[in-house]
Amino acid sequence: MRGVIRDPAYAGAYDAYAYSQDQAEALRTKLIESGITKDVTIVPAVEAGLLDIVRPTTATPGHERPVDTRTLEERREDKRVENRVRQEKKRAADREEKARNGTLRGRGRPRKQPASSPMV
C-alpha cells in the first residue's frame, strides 16, 4: 500500500481505484483485516467506462478448467498415491535394466569373502 493511508495519524478520506468489483472487494477486505480502517465504501466510477467490460475467466477463452471438489487432504493423498506408483514403476524398470546388464545385486550388504591365504 502506498500513500498517506500508511500514516497512522492520518484520519482523512482516501480514494483508491480498482478495475473490477473483485479487486475492490479484495482491497476492502485487506484494509479491514489489517486494521488500517473499519470504514470502507465501494463506489463504482461510471465515467471510467469499465462497468460494462467483462473480463475473460481463463487465459484461453473457451477452455474452462473443471472445478475440483476434493478437499486439500484428499488431493494430497491422491498425489502421494500417484508418486508412490510412479516411483515403484521407476524402480522396477531400473531393476530390469540392471538384470539385463548383469549388474543386479541382492538386497543388503554383500557377504564377506573369505580371505585368501598368502602362503599358497
N, CA, C and O atoms as CSV, one atom per row, in Angstrom:
chain,resi,resn,atom,element,x,y,z
A,1,MET,N,N,0.845,-1.168,0.000
A,1,MET,CA,C,0.000,0.000,0.000
A,1,MET,C,C,0.893,1.235,0.000
A,1,MET,O,O,1.894,1.299,0.714
A,2,ARG,N,N,0.515,2.195,-0.803
A,2,ARG,CA,C,1.277,3.432,-0.883
A,2,ARG,C,C,0.361,4.595,-0.536
A,2,ARG,O,O,-0.864,4.477,-0.572
A,3,GLY,N,N,0.964,5.694,-0.206
A,3,GLY,CA,C,0.202,6.902,0.029
A,3,GLY,C,C,0.062,7.228,1.502
A,3,GLY,O,O,0.630,6.569,2.372
A,4,VAL,N,N,-0.717,8.270,1.748
A,4,VAL,CA,C,-0.892,8.790,3.098
A,4,VAL,C,C,-1.674,7.812,3.981
A,4,VAL,O,O,-1.670,7.943,5.205
A,5,ILE,N,N,-2.333,6.852,3.375
A,5,ILE,CA,C,-3.110,5.884,4.147
A,5,ILE,C,C,-2.212,5.058,5.075
A,5,ILE,O,O,-2.698,4.486,6.051
A,6,ARG,N,N,-0.924,4.992,4.784
A,6,ARG,CA,C,0.011,4.239,5.622
A,6,ARG,C,C,0.352,4.977,6.914
A,6,ARG,O,O,0.870,4.373,7.853
A,7,ASP,N,N,0.066,6.268,6.968
A,7,ASP,CA,C,0.371,7.069,8.153
A,7,ASP,C,C,-0.719,6.853,9.199
A,7,ASP,O,O,-1.876,7.189,8.946
A,8,PRO,N,N,-0.382,6.298,10.375
A,8,PRO,CA,C,-1.403,6.038,11.393
A,8,PRO,C,C,-2.097,7.303,11.896
A,8,PRO,O,O,-3.225,7.227,12.382
A,9,ALA,N,N,-1.452,8.459,11.790
A,9,ALA,CA,C,-2.048,9.701,12.274
A,9,ALA,C,C,-3.057,10.284,11.289
A,9,ALA,O,O,-3.817,11.181,11.654
A,10,TYR,N,N,-3.080,9.796,10.053
A,10,TYR,CA,C,-3.986,10.336,9.037
A,10,TYR,C,C,-5.407,9.857,9.313
A,10,TYR,O,O,-5.637,8.663,9.508
A,11,ALA,N,N,-6.361,10.788,9.330
A,11,ALA,CA,C,-7.752,10.440,9.615
A,11,ALA,C,C,-8.695,10.913,8.520
A,11,ALA,O,O,-9.913,10.879,8.700
A,12,GLY,N,N,-8.159,11.353,7.391
A,12,GLY,CA,C,-8.995,11.871,6.321
A,12,GLY,C,C,-9.476,10.787,5.372
A,12,GLY,O,O,-9.223,9.599,5.572
A,13,ALA,N,N,-10.174,11.227,4.336
A,13,ALA,CA,C,-10.678,10.303,3.315
A,13,ALA,C,C,-9.551,9.954,2.349
A,13,ALA,O,O,-8.639,10.751,2.127
A,14,TYR,N,N,-9.623,8.764,1.785
A,14,TYR,CA,C,-8.601,8.298,0.848
A,14,TYR,C,C,-9.308,7.562,-0.274
A,14,TYR,O,O,-10.113,6.666,-0.021
A,15,ASP,N,N,-9.012,7.938,-1.523
A,15,ASP,CA,C,-9.632,7.290,-2.678
A,15,ASP,C,C,-8.649,6.306,-3.296
A,15,ASP,O,O,-7.488,6.635,-3.541
A,16,ALA,N,N,-9.133,5.096,-3.542
A,16,ALA,CA,C,-8.342,4.079,-4.238
A,16,ALA,C,C,-9.204,3.574,-5.381
A,16,ALA,O,O,-10.403,3.353,-5.205
A,17,TYR,N,N,-8.607,3.390,-6.551
A,17,TYR,CA,C,-9.359,2.988,-7.732
A,17,TYR,C,C,-8.968,1.570,-8.134
A,17,TYR,O,O,-7.790,1.212,-8.144
A,18,ALA,N,N,-9.983,0.769,-8.466
A,18,ALA,CA,C,-9.757,-0.615,-8.893
A,18,ALA,C,C,-10.466,-0.824,-10.225
A,18,ALA,O,O,-11.384,-0.082,-10.574
A,19,TYR,N,N,-10.031,-1.846,-10.968
A,19,TYR,CA,C,-10.609,-2.115,-12.278
A,19,TYR,C,C,-11.865,-2.975,-12.218
A,19,TYR,O,O,-12.671,-2.957,-13.147
A,20,SER,N,N,-12.036,-3.718,-11.150
A,20,SER,CA,C,-13.194,-4.606,-11.085
A,20,SER,C,C,-13.740,-4.651,-9.667
A,20,SER,O,O,-13.091,-4.226,-8.711
A,21,GLN,N,N,-14.942,-5.175,-9.563
A,21,GLN,CA,C,-15.588,-5.341,-8.264
A,21,GLN,C,C,-14.772,-6.303,-7.396
A,21,GLN,O,O,-14.666,-6.109,-6.185
A,22,ASP,N,N,-14.199,-7.336,-8.010
A,22,ASP,CA,C,-13.395,-8.306,-7.261
A,22,ASP,C,C,-12.182,-7.634,-6.620
A,22,ASP,O,O,-11.870,-7.875,-5.454
A,23,GLN,N,N,-11.502,-6.790,-7.396
A,23,GLN,CA,C,-10.339,-6.087,-6.855
A,23,GLN,C,C,-10.749,-5.154,-5.721
A,23,GLN,O,O,-10.057,-5.056,-4.708
A,24,ALA,N,N,-11.870,-4.475,-5.896
A,24,ALA,CA,C,-12.343,-3.553,-4.866
A,24,ALA,C,C,-12.687,-4.304,-3.584
A,24,ALA,O,O,-12.359,-3.845,-2.489
A,25,GLU,N,N,-13.347,-5.454,-3.711
A,25,GLU,CA,C,-13.697,-6.256,-2.538
A,25,GLU,C,C,-12.438,-6.779,-1.845
A,25,GLU,O,O,-12.372,-6.797,-0.616
A,26,ALA,N,N,-11.440,-7.204,-2.624
A,26,ALA,CA,C,-10.195,-7.705,-2.040
A,26,ALA,C,C,-9.475,-6.590,-1.279
A,26,ALA,O,O,-8.948,-6.819,-0.190
A,27,LEU,N,N,-9.453,-5.383,-1.853
A,27,LEU,CA,C,-8.821,-4.246,-1.187
A,27,LEU,C,C,-9.569,-3.892,0.095
A,27,LEU,O,O,-8.954,-3.609,1.123
A,28,ARG,N,N,-10.878,-3.910,0.027
A,28,ARG,CA,C,-11.704,-3.625,1.207
A,28,ARG,C,C,-11.389,-4.617,2.323
A,28,ARG,O,O,-11.195,-4.221,3.473
A,29,THR,N,N,-11.339,-5.900,1.986
A,29,THR,CA,C,-11.047,-6.940,2.976
A,29,THR,C,C,-9.668,-6.741,3.586
A,29,THR,O,O,-9.493,-6.883,4.796
A,30,LYS,N,N,-8.688,-6.412,2.750
A,30,LYS,CA,C,-7.321,-6.215,3.237
A,30,LYS,C,C,-7.241,-5.026,4.190
A,30,LYS,O,O,-6.584,-5.105,5.228
A,31,LEU,N,N,-7.902,-3.933,3.844
A,31,LEU,CA,C,-7.864,-2.744,4.694
A,31,LEU,C,C,-8.511,-3.004,6.049
A,31,LEU,O,O,-8.015,-2.542,7.077
A,32,ILE,N,N,-9.602,-3.732,6.050
A,32,ILE,CA,C,-10.301,-4.012,7.305
A,32,ILE,C,C,-9.523,-5.020,8.146
A,32,ILE,O,O,-9.345,-4.819,9.347
A,33,GLU,N,N,-9.054,-6.112,7.516
A,33,GLU,CA,C,-8.354,-7.158,8.269
A,33,GLU,C,C,-7.009,-6.693,8.814
A,33,GLU,O,O,-6.574,-7.165,9.864
A,34,SER,N,N,-6.346,-5.779,8.118
A,34,SER,CA,C,-5.048,-5.307,8.596
A,34,SER,C,C,-5.189,-4.203,9.637
A,34,SER,O,O,-4.190,-3.753,10.196
A,35,GLY,N,N,-6.406,-3.765,9.902
A,35,GLY,CA,C,-6.636,-2.772,10.934
A,35,GLY,C,C,-6.367,-1.346,10.502
A,35,GLY,O,O,-6.287,-0.457,11.350
A,36,ILE,N,N,-6.225,-1.101,9.218
A,36,ILE,CA,C,-5.977,0.257,8.736
A,36,ILE,C,C,-7.225,1.110,8.919
A,36,ILE,O,O,-7.138,2.264,9.338
A,37,THR,N,N,-8.373,0.548,8.608
A,37,THR,CA,C,-9.635,1.261,8.775
A,37,THR,C,C,-10.769,0.264,8.903
A,37,THR,O,O,-10.637,-0.899,8.522
A,38,LYS,N,N,-11.878,0.728,9.440
A,38,LYS,CA,C,-13.073,-0.111,9.515
A,38,LYS,C,C,-14.177,0.433,8.623
A,38,LYS,O,O,-15.225,-0.195,8.469
A,39,ASP,N,N,-13.941,1.608,8.032
A,39,ASP,CA,C,-14.948,2.265,7.204
A,39,ASP,C,C,-14.464,2.313,5.756
A,39,ASP,O,O,-13.672,3.178,5.385
A,40,VAL,N,N,-14.950,1.372,4.943
A,40,VAL,CA,C,-14.589,1.323,3.526
A,40,VAL,C,C,-15.876,1.346,2.720
A,40,VAL,O,O,-16.775,0.534,2.941
A,41,THR,N,N,-15.958,2.279,1.787
A,41,THR,CA,C,-17.122,2.384,0.919
A,41,THR,C,C,-16.678,2.133,-0.512
A,41,THR,O,O,-15.733,2.754,-1.000
A,42,ILE,N,N,-17.367,1.216,-1.177
A,42,ILE,CA,C,-17.057,0.922,-2.576
A,42,ILE,C,C,-18.058,1.674,-3.441
A,42,ILE,O,O,-19.266,1.457,-3.347
A,43,VAL,N,N,-17.535,2.566,-4.288
A,43,VAL,CA,C,-18.374,3.381,-5.157
A,43,VAL,C,C,-17.928,3.152,-6.594
A,43,VAL,O,O,-16.768,3.410,-6.917
A,44,PRO,N,N,-18.815,2.673,-7.471
A,44,PRO,CA,C,-18.414,2.463,-8.865
A,44,PRO,C,C,-18.240,3.801,-9.586
A,44,PRO,O,O,-19.036,4.721,-9.399
A,45,ALA,N,N,-17.206,3.900,-10.401
A,45,ALA,CA,C,-16.947,5.102,-11.193
A,45,ALA,C,C,-17.492,4.860,-12.598
A,45,ALA,O,O,-16.813,4.263,-13.434
A,46,VAL,N,N,-18.700,5.315,-12.856
A,46,VAL,CA,C,-19.369,5.084,-14.134
A,46,VAL,C,C,-18.628,5.778,-15.269
A,46,VAL,O,O,-18.573,5.253,-16.381
A,47,GLU,N,N,-18.055,6.952,-15.004
A,47,GLU,CA,C,-17.385,7.714,-16.057
A,47,GLU,C,C,-16.134,7.010,-16.588
A,47,GLU,O,O,-15.656,7.352,-17.670
A,48,ALA,N,N,-15.605,6.054,-15.865
A,48,ALA,CA,C,-14.420,5.322,-16.344
A,48,ALA,C,C,-14.779,4.370,-17.473
A,48,ALA,O,O,-13.916,4.025,-18.281
A,49,GLY,N,N,-16.024,3.941,-17.547
A,49,GLY,CA,C,-16.471,3.066,-18.628
A,49,GLY,C,C,-16.042,1.617,-18.479
A,49,GLY,O,O,-16.049,0.869,-19.457
A,50,LEU,N,N,-15.674,1.214,-17.288
A,50,LEU,CA,C,-15.207,-0.153,-17.077
A,50,LEU,C,C,-16.294,-1.094,-16.565
A,50,LEU,O,O,-16.071,-2.302,-16.477
A,51,LEU,N,N,-17.456,-0.561,-16.230
A,51,LEU,CA,C,-18.507,-1.402,-15.660
A,51,LEU,C,C,-19.086,-2.377,-16.673
A,51,LEU,O,O,-19.550,-3.452,-16.294
A,52,ASP,N,N,-19.067,-2.023,-17.957
A,52,ASP,CA,C,-19.667,-2.878,-18.978
A,52,ASP,C,C,-18.696,-3.923,-19.518
A,52,ASP,O,O,-19.109,-4.827,-20.244
A,53,ILE,N,N,-17.423,-3.816,-19.179
A,53,ILE,CA,C,-16.419,-4.743,-19.698
A,53,ILE,C,C,-16.460,-6.040,-18.896
A,53,ILE,O,O,-16.453,-6.032,-17.665
A,54,VAL,N,N,-16.501,-7.154,-19.624
A,54,VAL,CA,C,-16.472,-8.464,-18.979
A,54,VAL,C,C,-15.089,-9.054,-19.202
A,54,VAL,O,O,-14.669,-9.257,-20.342
A,55,ARG,N,N,-14.395,-9.326,-18.126
A,55,ARG,CA,C,-13.048,-9.891,-18.228
A,55,ARG,C,C,-13.134,-11.385,-18.487
A,55,ARG,O,O,-14.021,-12.046,-17.948
A,56,PRO,N,N,-12.230,-11.941,-19.302
A,56,PRO,CA,C,-12.246,-13.387,-19.537
A,56,PRO,C,C,-11.918,-14.135,-18.248
A,56,PRO,O,O,-11.128,-13.674,-17.424
A,57,THR,N,N,-12.545,-15.303,-18.097
A,57,THR,CA,C,-12.337,-16.074,-16.874
A,57,THR,C,C,-11.058,-16.895,-16.925
A,57,THR,O,O,-10.495,-17.216,-15.878
A,58,THR,N,N,-10.585,-17.242,-18.122
A,58,THR,CA,C,-9.355,-18.021,-18.245
A,58,THR,C,C,-8.437,-17.356,-19.257
A,58,THR,O,O,-8.855,-16.467,-19.999
A,59,ALA,N,N,-7.200,-17.785,-19.281
A,59,ALA,CA,C,-6.235,-17.230,-20.228
A,59,ALA,C,C,-6.575,-17.643,-21.655
A,59,ALA,O,O,-6.297,-16.903,-22.599
A,60,THR,N,N,-7.171,-18.817,-21.815
A,60,THR,CA,C,-7.579,-19.295,-23.133
A,60,THR,C,C,-9.102,-19.396,-23.142
A,60,THR,O,O,-9.657,-20.348,-22.594
A,61,PRO,N,N,-9.778,-18.440,-23.749
A,61,PRO,CA,C,-11.238,-18.449,-23.746
A,61,PRO,C,C,-11.791,-19.734,-24.353
A,61,PRO,O,O,-11.251,-20.257,-25.328
A,62,GLY,N,N,-12.858,-20.227,-23.771
A,62,GLY,CA,C,-13.494,-21.439,-24.268
A,62,GLY,C,C,-12.966,-22.703,-23.618
A,62,GLY,O,O,-13.511,-23.785,-23.839
A,63,HIS,N,N,-11.925,-22.588,-22.828
A,63,HIS,CA,C,-11.349,-23.752,-22.154
A,63,HIS,C,C,-11.482,-23.555,-20.648
A,63,HIS,O,O,-10.549,-23.099,-19.989
A,64,GLU,N,N,-12.625,-23.896,-20.122
A,64,GLU,CA,C,-12.856,-23.743,-18.695
A,64,GLU,C,C,-12.206,-24.890,-17.939
A,64,GLU,O,O,-12.305,-26.045,-18.354
A,65,ARG,N,N,-11.559,-24.587,-16.861
A,65,ARG,CA,C,-10.942,-25.602,-16.019
A,65,ARG,C,C,-12.038,-26.253,-15.175
A,65,ARG,O,O,-12.858,-25.552,-14.581
A,66,PRO,N,N,-12.060,-27.584,-15.118
A,66,PRO,CA,C,-13.078,-28.232,-14.294
A,66,PRO,C,C,-12.834,-27.930,-12.811
A,66,PRO,O,O,-11.691,-27.842,-12.363
A,67,VAL,N,N,-13.910,-27.775,-12.074
A,67,VAL,CA,C,-13.813,-27.450,-10.660
A,67,VAL,C,C,-13.498,-28.724,-9.880
A,67,VAL,O,O,-14.189,-29.733,-10.024
A,68,ASP,N,N,-12.465,-28.673,-9.064
A,68,ASP,CA,C,-12.071,-29.813,-8.244
A,68,ASP,C,C,-12.784,-29.696,-6.905
A,68,ASP,O,O,-12.547,-28.748,-6.156
A,69,THR,N,N,-13.652,-30.650,-6.599
A,69,THR,CA,C,-14.451,-30.584,-5.377
A,69,THR,C,C,-13.803,-31.327,-4.220
A,69,THR,O,O,-14.359,-31.371,-3.123
A,70,ARG,N,N,-12.622,-31.916,-4.455
A,70,ARG,CA,C,-11.954,-32.645,-3.380
A,70,ARG,C,C,-11.358,-31.673,-2.366
A,70,ARG,O,O,-11.039,-30.531,-2.695
A,71,THR,N,N,-11.214,-32.143,-1.135
A,71,THR,CA,C,-10.588,-31.322,-0.108
A,71,THR,C,C,-9.080,-31.326,-0.314
A,71,THR,O,O,-8.549,-32.130,-1.081
A,72,LEU,N,N,-8.405,-30.431,0.369
A,72,LEU,CA,C,-6.951,-30.339,0.258
A,72,LEU,C,C,-6.302,-31.650,0.682
A,72,LEU,O,O,-5.363,-32.111,0.033
A,73,GLU,N,N,-6.786,-32.252,1.757
A,73,GLU,CA,C,-6.209,-33.512,2.237
A,73,GLU,C,C,-6.432,-34.636,1.228
A,73,GLU,O,O,-5.554,-35.478,1.041
A,74,GLU,N,N,-7.588,-34.659,0.579
A,74,GLU,CA,C,-7.847,-35.681,-0.442
A,74,GLU,C,C,-6.906,-35.504,-1.636
A,74,GLU,O,O,-6.393,-36.485,-2.174
A,75,ARG,N,N,-6.681,-34.260,-2.045
A,75,ARG,CA,C,-5.764,-34.006,-3.163
A,75,ARG,C,C,-4.343,-34.413,-2.800
A,75,ARG,O,O,-3.628,-34.979,-3.627
A,76,ARG,N,N,-3.930,-34.129,-1.568
A,76,ARG,CA,C,-2.586,-34.516,-1.132
A,76,ARG,C,C,-2.439,-36.038,-1.099
A,76,ARG,O,O,-1.414,-36.573,-1.518
A,77,GLU,N,N,-3.456,-36.726,-0.606
A,77,GLU,CA,C,-3.408,-38.192,-0.550
A,77,GLU,C,C,-3.344,-38.779,-1.957
A,77,GLU,O,O,-2.585,-39.717,-2.199
A,78,ASP,N,N,-4.128,-38.240,-2.884
A,78,ASP,CA,C,-4.093,-38.714,-4.268
A,78,ASP,C,C,-2.711,-38.484,-4.877
A,78,ASP,O,O,-2.207,-39.331,-5.616
A,79,LYS,N,N,-2.103,-37.348,-4.571
A,79,LYS,CA,C,-0.768,-37.040,-5.086
A,79,LYS,C,C,0.255,-38.025,-4.520
A,79,LYS,O,O,1.148,-38.476,-5.237
A,80,ARG,N,N,0.123,-38.362,-3.218
A,80,ARG,CA,C,1.029,-39.338,-2.607
A,80,ARG,C,C,0.920,-40.688,-3.299
A,80,ARG,O,O,1.931,-41.335,-3.568
A,81,VAL,N,N,-0.315,-41.115,-3.590
A,81,VAL,CA,C,-0.530,-42.402,-4.253
A,81,VAL,C,C,0.084,-42.377,-5.651
A,81,VAL,O,O,0.763,-43.325,-6.045
A,82,GLU,N,N,-0.147,-41.306,-6.396
A,82,GLU,CA,C,0.426,-41.180,-7.741
A,82,GLU,C,C,1.951,-41.234,-7.692
A,82,GLU,O,O,2.578,-41.907,-8.510
A,83,ASN,N,N,2.544,-40.528,-6.738
A,83,ASN,CA,C,4.002,-40.524,-6.613
A,83,ASN,C,C,4.527,-41.907,-6.245
A,83,ASN,O,O,5.561,-42.335,-6.759
A,84,ARG,N,N,3.816,-42.614,-5.352
A,84,ARG,CA,C,4.245,-43.951,-4.952
A,84,ARG,C,C,4.228,-44.900,-6.137
A,84,ARG,O,O,5.186,-45.642,-6.356
A,85,VAL,N,N,3.136,-44.881,-6.910
A,85,VAL,CA,C,3.015,-45.764,-8.073
A,85,VAL,C,C,4.087,-45.431,-9.109
A,85,VAL,O,O,4.701,-46.334,-9.677
A,86,ARG,N,N,4.312,-44.149,-9.356
A,86,ARG,CA,C,5.328,-43.725,-10.317
A,86,ARG,C,C,6.710,-44.199,-9.894
A,86,ARG,O,O,7.477,-44.694,-10.719
A,87,GLN,N,N,7.032,-44.050,-8.611
A,87,GLN,CA,C,8.353,-44.446,-8.118
A,87,GLN,C,C,8.521,-45.967,-8.161
A,87,GLN,O,O,9.613,-46.453,-8.456
A,88,GLU,N,N,7.460,-46.723,-7.872
A,88,GLU,CA,C,7.536,-48.188,-7.957
A,88,GLU,C,C,7.844,-48.625,-9.384
A,88,GLU,O,O,8.660,-49.522,-9.597
A,89,LYS,N,N,7.194,-47.995,-10.362
A,89,LYS,CA,C,7.452,-48.327,-11.769
A,89,LYS,C,C,8.896,-48.003,-12.149
A,89,LYS,O,O,9.546,-48.778,-12.851
A,90,LYS,N,N,9.392,-46.862,-11.686
A,90,LYS,CA,C,10.765,-46.461,-11.998
A,90,LYS,C,C,11.756,-47.448,-11.398
A,90,LYS,O,O,12.717,-47.836,-12.063
A,91,ARG,N,N,11.538,-47.858,-10.154
A,91,ARG,CA,C,12.453,-48.803,-9.507
A,91,ARG,C,C,12.413,-50.158,-10.203
A,91,ARG,O,O,13.451,-50.801,-10.362
A,92,ALA,N,N,11.221,-50.602,-10.622
A,92,ALA,CA,C,11.110,-51.879,-11.337
A,92,ALA,C,C,11.859,-51.807,-12.665
A,92,ALA,O,O,12.544,-52.757,-13.044
A,93,ALA,N,N,11.732,-50.689,-13.372
A,93,ALA,CA,C,12.438,-50.527,-14.647
A,93,ALA,C,C,13.949,-50.523,-14.424
A,93,ALA,O,O,14.693,-51.108,-15.211
A,94,ASP,N,N,14.407,-49.867,-13.356
A,94,ASP,CA,C,15.842,-49.858,-13.049
A,94,ASP,C,C,16.341,-51.267,-12.733
A,94,ASP,O,O,17.427,-51.648,-13.169
A,95,ARG,N,N,15.549,-52.054,-11.971
A,95,ARG,CA,C,15.924,-53.435,-11.652
A,95,ARG,C,C,16.031,-54.279,-12.911
A,95,ARG,O,O,16.980,-55.047,-13.072
A,96,GLU,N,N,15.049,-54.135,-13.813
A,96,GLU,CA,C,15.066,-54.901,-15.060
A,96,GLU,C,C,16.295,-54.551,-15.903
A,96,GLU,O,O,16.919,-55.434,-16.492
A,97,GLU,N,N,16.636,-53.278,-15.956
A,97,GLU,CA,C,17.804,-52.859,-16.736
A,97,GLU,C,C,19.084,-53.443,-16.147
A,97,GLU,O,O,19.953,-53.905,-16.887
A,98,LYS,N,N,19.206,-53.426,-14.811
A,98,LYS,CA,C,20.390,-53.998,-14.174
A,98,LYS,C,C,20.445,-55.510,-14.400
A,98,LYS,O,O,21.527,-56.072,-14.567
A,99,ALA,N,N,19.273,-56.177,-14.408
A,99,ALA,CA,C,19.243,-57.622,-14.654
A,99,ALA,C,C,19.708,-57.918,-16.078
A,99,ALA,O,O,20.447,-58.877,-16.298
A,100,ARG,N,N,19.285,-57.109,-17.040
A,100,ARG,CA,C,19.723,-57.296,-18.432
A,100,ARG,C,C,21.228,-57.082,-18.576
A,100,ARG,O,O,21.891,-57.779,-19.344
A,101,ASN,N,N,21.760,-56.115,-17.832
A,101,ASN,CA,C,23.191,-55.810,-17.910
A,101,ASN,C,C,24.044,-56.765,-17.077
A,101,ASN,O,O,25.269,-56.772,-17.198
A,102,GLY,N,N,23.399,-57.570,-16.233
A,102,GLY,CA,C,24.139,-58.491,-15.376
A,102,GLY,C,C,24.743,-57.836,-14.157
A,102,GLY,O,O,25.662,-58.389,-13.552
A,103,THR,N,N,24.250,-56.668,-13.781
A,103,THR,CA,C,24.798,-55.963,-12.616
A,103,THR,C,C,23.825,-55.937,-11.447
A,103,THR,O,O,24.027,-55.191,-10.489
A,104,LEU,N,N,22.766,-56.747,-11.516
A,104,LEU,CA,C,21.764,-56.767,-10.442
A,104,LEU,C,C,22.337,-57.481,-9.237
A,104,LEU,O,O,22.817,-58.608,-9.353
A,105,ARG,N,N,22.295,-56.852,-8.106
A,105,ARG,CA,C,22.778,-57.440,-6.864
A,105,ARG,C,C,21.616,-57.575,-5.910
A,105,ARG,O,O,20.605,-56.885,-6.040
A,106,GLY,N,N,21.765,-58.471,-4.950
A,106,GLY,CA,C,20.723,-58.681,-3.953
A,106,GLY,C,C,20.644,-57.519,-2.981
A,106,GLY,O,O,21.488,-56.622,-2.976
A,107,ARG,N,N,19.599,-57.561,-2.155
A,107,ARG,CA,C,19.421,-56.510,-1.161
A,107,ARG,C,C,20.448,-56.647,-0.053
A,107,ARG,O,O,20.958,-57.739,0.196
A,108,GLY,N,N,20.745,-55.568,0.595
A,108,GLY,CA,C,21.596,-55.577,1.778
A,108,GLY,C,C,23.081,-55.538,1.463
A,108,GLY,O,O,23.504,-55.377,0.318
A,109,ARG,N,N,23.850,-55.693,2.524
A,109,ARG,CA,C,25.308,-55.625,2.413
A,109,ARG,C,C,25.835,-56.932,1.818
A,109,ARG,O,O,25.353,-58.007,2.175
A,110,PRO,N,N,26.807,-56.853,0.925
A,110,PRO,CA,C,27.383,-58.080,0.362
A,110,PRO,C,C,28.072,-58.902,1.453
A,110,PRO,O,O,28.636,-58.357,2.402
A,111,ARG,N,N,28.011,-60.229,1.292
A,111,ARG,CA,C,28.653,-61.102,2.271
A,111,ARG,C,C,30.170,-60.933,2.197
A,111,ARG,O,O,30.748,-60.631,1.154
A,112,LYS,N,N,30.770,-61.143,3.350
A,112,LYS,CA,C,32.223,-61.028,3.438
A,112,LYS,C,C,32.859,-62.221,2.728
A,112,LYS,O,O,32.481,-63.369,2.963
A,113,GLN,N,N,33.813,-61.944,1.874
A,113,GLN,CA,C,34.515,-63.004,1.152
A,113,GLN,C,C,35.640,-63.540,2.042
A,113,GLN,O,O,36.334,-62.767,2.703
A,114,PRO,N,N,35.819,-64.875,2.058
A,114,PRO,CA,C,36.922,-65.403,2.877
A,114,PRO,C,C,38.261,-64.913,2.319
A,114,PRO,O,O,38.468,-64.847,1.107
A,115,ALA,N,N,39.149,-64.578,3.232
A,115,ALA,CA,C,40.465,-64.079,2.821
A,115,ALA,C,C,41.275,-65.223,2.234
A,115,ALA,O,O,41.277,-66.332,2.770
A,116,SER,N,N,41.948,-64.956,1.154
A,116,SER,CA,C,42.795,-65.989,0.553
A,116,SER,C,C,44.115,-66.058,1.315
A,116,SER,O,O,44.614,-65.043,1.801
A,117,SER,N,N,44.662,-67.233,1.414
A,117,SER,CA,C,45.890,-67.435,2.175
A,117,SER,C,C,47.083,-66.896,1.391
A,117,SER,O,O,47.242,-67.246,0.221
A,118,PRO,N,N,47.923,-66.060,1.991
A,118,PRO,CA,C,49.067,-65.510,1.271
A,118,PRO,C,C,50.189,-66.532,1.091
A,118,PRO,O,O,51.122,-66.270,0.332
A,119,MET,N,N,50.136,-67.681,1.756
A,119,MET,CA,C,51.219,-68.652,1.675
A,119,MET,C,C,51.044,-69.640,0.544
A,119,MET,O,O,51.902,-70.508,0.381
A,120,VAL,N,N,50.060,-69.569,-0.192
A,120,VAL,CA,C,49.828,-70.549,-1.256
A,120,VAL,C,C,50.674,-70.282,-2.438
A,120,VAL,O,O,50.604,-71.014,-3.425
